[in-house]
Amino acid sequence: MYPKMLEVAKSEGNKEAERSFHHANEVEKIHAQLYQKLLDNPGASRETYAYYVCPVCGYTSEKEPPDSCPVCGTKGKMFKKMD
């Protein structure tokens, strides 16, 4: 749904909506990879660790925050730790 919404925002010249939909689209790709990782290994023992979430776009990182968000550029020190 985000690609369609992104195209509408672009056609309307709405830069704020365009940026928001772009971030959401990119972040959902990461979330899908994280979900698929769990689905691919349903019987595997689960290592417990924290996730780090970008407060601007929602990008999610396992175990450690990145130096900066690969989606929106927010500094890693701003990420929120989720236990």
N, C-alpha and C positions, 0 to 999 in steps of 0.2 A: 504494500500500500504506500510505503514511503516514496518510491520512485515517482509514482503518479502525483503525489502531493508536492514533491520537489519540483516537478515540471510546472505545475500550476503556480507555485510561488515564483519560479523564474519568469514565467510568462507575465506575471503581474508586477514584476520588479520588486517584490517584497524580500529584501535581503535578509531580514531577521528571520522570517519563516523559512527561507531557503537554507540558512545556516542551521536552524533547528532541525529541519527534516533531514539534512545531510548527516548531522551528528547522530540522530536517531537511527537512520538507516545503517550507518557504519557500526554503531554499537550493537544493534540487533544481530549483525553478522557474528560478532564476538560472542554474544550470549548464546546463539545457536551452536557455536563450536563447543562452548562449555557444556551445554546440555547434551550434545551428541557424545562428548567424551564420557559422560556418565552413563548414557544409554548403551554405548558400545561395550561397556564392562560392568554389567549388572551384578555379577558375582564377585567382583574383585574387592579385596579389603579396601576400605576407605581411609586414606591418610587424612587426618584432621588438620586443617590449616585455615588461616584467615584469607579473606578476599579483600581487595582494596578497590573502592569505587570512586571514580572521578565525580566531584560535586557539580561539574558544569554539564557534562554530556552523558554520564552514566557508564562510561567505559569501565569494564571490570577486569582486574588482574588477579591472578592466583599468587599467593604466598608473599609477594613483595610489590610495592607500587613501582611503576617505571619512573625513570628520571623526569619524563614529561609524558603527558597523555598523547598517544599516537593519533587520536582523532581530533582533539581540539587544542592541544598544546599546553594545557594546564600543568603546572609544576607538580611532580609526584608527591611532594611534601604536603600538598593540599588534599590528597586523596583521603577518603574516610575508610578506616579499618572496620571490617565486618567479621566478627568471630562466628 
